[in-house]
Amino acid sequence: MADQTPEGVVHQRMIPIKWPDNSAATPALYANNLLVQHDGNLAYLSFCQVNPQYFLGTAEERQKQLEQIESLPAVLVVKLVVPADSFRTMVEALQKQLAIIEEGKSHVDARITPTKS
């Protein structure tokens, strides 16, 4: 007997992601600070840039300027909202890349597609 698909049922299949061939068209943004928050099943990643303060004048003037600073402003570069399953996979990819960087190996791409659990 042939398999019959009930009416209205759509079969699932994995469709690969086509990664961009040339990412040079997308600007690279600089962030040196990260704020991570979560709400339910979503992670909120706020990538920020904090610039160093500079001081001018004599040593005494520079010391006074330093003492007057209460905080440094963080400029929001981009805020990403990521579902938990994708966030887990992204963290794994970042950990792999960090290990490669720390080993001093040459450039390696880590294009990891989130999988459904």
One Martini backbone bead per residue (centre of mass of N, CA, C, O) as a GRO file, in nm:
protein
  117
    1MET     BB    1   0.096   0.036   0.022
    2ALA     BB    2   0.071   0.360  -0.012
    3ASP     BB    3   0.165   0.653   0.091
    4GLN     BB    4  -0.025   0.890   0.282
    5THR     BB    5  -0.113   1.228   0.282
    6PRO     BB    6  -0.255   1.436   0.460
    7GLU     BB    7  -0.442   1.690   0.437
    8GLY     BB    8  -0.232   1.981   0.493
    9VAL     BB    9   0.042   1.843   0.506
   10VAL     BB   10   0.375   1.940   0.580
   11HIS     BB   11   0.684   1.877   0.503
   12GLN     BB   12   0.999   1.850   0.634
   13ARG     BB   13   1.311   2.040   0.569
   14MET     BB   14   1.638   2.100   0.502
   15ILE     BB   15   1.769   2.429   0.442
   16PRO     BB   16   2.020   2.580   0.324
   17ILE     BB   17   2.250   2.827   0.369
   18LYS     BB   18   2.336   3.120   0.188
   19TRP     BB   19   2.620   3.256   0.196
   20PRO     BB   20   2.800   3.516   0.147
   21ASP     BB   21   3.050   3.586  -0.085
   22ASN     BB   22   3.053   3.913  -0.005
   23SER     BB   23   3.115   4.109   0.289
   24ALA     BB   24   3.228   4.395   0.196
   25ALA     BB   25   2.943   4.547   0.173
   26THR     BB   26   2.955   4.518   0.478
   27PRO     BB   27   2.989   4.677   0.752
   28ALA     BB   28   3.225   4.720   1.003
   29LEU     BB   29   3.184   4.699   1.346
   30TYR     BB   30   3.274   4.847   1.656
   31ALA     BB   31   3.321   4.647   1.961
   32ASN     BB   32   3.413   4.648   2.335
   33ASN     BB   33   3.112   4.585   2.436
   34LEU     BB   34   2.879   4.377   2.640
   35LEU     BB   35   2.525   4.325   2.669
   36VAL     BB   36   2.343   4.072   2.851
   37GLN     BB   37   2.009   3.959   2.800
   38HIS     BB   38   1.687   3.825   2.922
   39ASP     BB   39   1.361   3.688   2.785
   40GLY     BB   40   1.308   3.399   2.819
   41ASN     BB   41   1.386   3.285   2.483
   42LEU     BB   42   1.561   3.557   2.482
   43ALA     BB   43   1.843   3.729   2.356
   44TYR     BB   44   2.017   4.033   2.445
   45LEU     BB   45   2.250   4.207   2.231
   46SER     BB   46   2.470   4.473   2.329
   47PHE     BB   47   2.674   4.655   2.123
   48CYS     BB   48   2.958   4.848   2.228
   49GLN     BB   49   3.125   5.170   2.244
   50VAL     BB   50   3.428   5.256   2.422
   51ASN     BB   51   3.604   5.538   2.477
   52PRO     BB   52   3.877   5.683   2.551
   53GLN     BB   53   4.016   5.903   2.754
   54TYR     BB   54   4.147   6.229   2.740
   55PHE     BB   55   4.441   6.422   2.836
   56LEU     BB   56   4.534   6.760   2.925
   57GLY     BB   57   4.838   6.882   3.031
   58THR     BB   58   4.937   6.859   3.316
   59ALA     BB   59   4.959   6.635   3.558
   60GLU     BB   60   4.755   6.781   3.742
   61GLU     BB   61   4.533   6.826   3.528
   62ARG     BB   62   4.494   6.531   3.453
   63GLN     BB   63   4.416   6.433   3.737
   64LYS     BB   64   4.164   6.612   3.763
   65GLN     BB   65   4.014   6.500   3.518
   66LEU     BB   66   3.999   6.209   3.620
   67GLU     BB   67   3.838   6.273   3.892
   68GLN     BB   68   3.574   6.388   3.723
   69ILE     BB   69   3.508   6.109   3.635
   70GLU     BB   70   3.216   5.893   3.644
   71SER     BB   71   3.189   5.814   3.329
   72LEU     BB   72   3.143   5.619   3.034
   73PRO     BB   73   3.023   5.618   2.727
   74ALA     BB   74   2.796   5.409   2.554
   75VAL     BB   75   2.777   5.306   2.220
   76LEU     BB   76   2.539   5.188   2.024
   77VAL     BB   77   2.574   4.966   1.754
   78VAL     BB   78   2.412   4.689   1.832
   79LYS     BB   79   2.098   4.498   1.843
   80LEU     BB   80   2.030   4.165   1.942
   81VAL     BB   81   1.785   3.907   1.877
   82VAL     BB   82   1.796   3.574   2.027
   83PRO     BB   83   1.731   3.264   2.023
   84ALA     BB   84   1.830   3.015   2.226
   85ASP     BB   85   1.921   2.805   2.013
   86SER     BB   86   2.101   3.003   1.854
   87PHE     BB   87   2.273   3.105   2.090
   88ARG     BB   88   2.411   2.839   2.156
   89THR     BB   89   2.548   2.804   1.877
   90MET     BB   90   2.704   3.073   1.882
   91VAL     BB   91   2.873   3.018   2.132
   92GLU     BB   92   3.019   2.774   2.015
   93ALA     BB   93   3.151   2.925   1.780
   94LEU     BB   94   3.305   3.130   1.958
   95GLN     BB   95   3.471   2.922   2.119
   96LYS     BB   96   3.621   2.805   1.876
   97GLN     BB   97   3.752   3.071   1.783
   98LEU     BB   98   3.903   3.135   2.045
   99ALA     BB   99   4.081   2.883   2.043
  100ILE     BB  100   4.221   2.953   1.777
  101ILE     BB  101   4.336   3.225   1.859
  102GLU     BB  102   4.497   3.118   2.113
  103GLU     BB  103   4.674   2.919   1.919
  104GLY     BB  104   4.758   3.093   1.652
  105LYS     BB  105   4.594   3.049   1.418
  106SER     BB  106   4.461   3.078   1.136
  107HIS     BB  107   4.215   3.155   0.945
  108VAL     BB  108   3.870   3.066   1.038
  109ASP     BB  109   3.567   2.955   0.957
  110ALA     BB  110   3.231   2.976   1.132
  111ARG     BB  111   2.962   2.809   0.990
  112ILE     BB  112   2.683   2.784   1.191
  113THR     BB  113   2.392   2.603   1.192
  114PRO     BB  114   2.115   2.592   1.332
  115THR     BB  115   1.953   2.342   1.521
  116LYS     BB  116   1.706   2.138   1.591
  117SER     BB  117   1.602   1.983   1.901
   0.00000   0.00000   0.00000
